[in-house]
């Protein structure tokens, strides 16, 4: 009987460790009005060397 309780306790500890990242993400997501990690910049507004190069290449092909 003692081994069943030990196994149940170990399984509970393993499950807690396995689902801790999910719980942390849910906590962070609901904390800031649906923004997972605070104010983040919308996609496409940031400067990037790759995006600039691709834009120049596309403009050169269009000409």
Number of C-alpha atoms within 10 A of each C-alpha: 5 7 8 9 10 11 11 12 12 12 12 12 11 12 11 12 11 11 10 12 11 11 12 10 13 13 12 16 15 12 13 12 9 11 12 15 12 12 8 8 8 7 6 8 7 8 8 10 8 9 12 11 11 12 12 12 11 11 10 9 8 7 5
